[in-house]
Amino acid sequence: MTARIVRGDVVRFCRLHKALGLPRFHAALMDVPYELGGKVAFDDDGNAYKTGSGGGFMNSAWDSTGVAFDPETWRAIADTLLPGAYLFVFAGNLNDDLISVAMRRAGLVKQHKSLAWSNGSSLPKTTQISNQVDDQWAKENYDGWCECEDCDDGE
């Protein structure tokens, strides 16, 4: 068994893969743009698309392409998968519904609702200065003496 990581334009890759008659995949893992920037609108067929000039996650252009909401993206991916293949897709919680709709419009069947995890190491959070001042005061003024009977710090 072999694994291959492909980074780039997934639609172009899938169309080329199909045109060359290469074997279809048993599974695929997709980390699509989360499309967090700009506004979402719908065309006459009910397909979501991006409007406005929002720059996506942290103002990144790669996260504001609209490719994740486009059924043609998912149709191209579906053409490279074997029947019954697994497709694992990362999506943000603000837009997973729109990505799911695009996937269903492309003929893909969603079997599992979602898998989720929580990660606490993300962007820096604000700090309460009063807590830092208290901590610094304790470091500078604590002399190791304690009146507690259970504590080894006392003399």
Buried (B, 14 or more C-beta within 10 A) or exposed (E): EEEEEEEEEBBEBBBEBEEEEEEBBEEBEBEBBBBBBBEBEEEEEEBBBBEEEBBBBEEEEEBBBBBBBBBEBBBBBBBBBEEEBEBEBEBBEEBBEBBBBBBEBBEBEEEEEEEEEEEEEEEEEEEEEEEEEEEEEEEEEEEEEEEEEEEEEEE
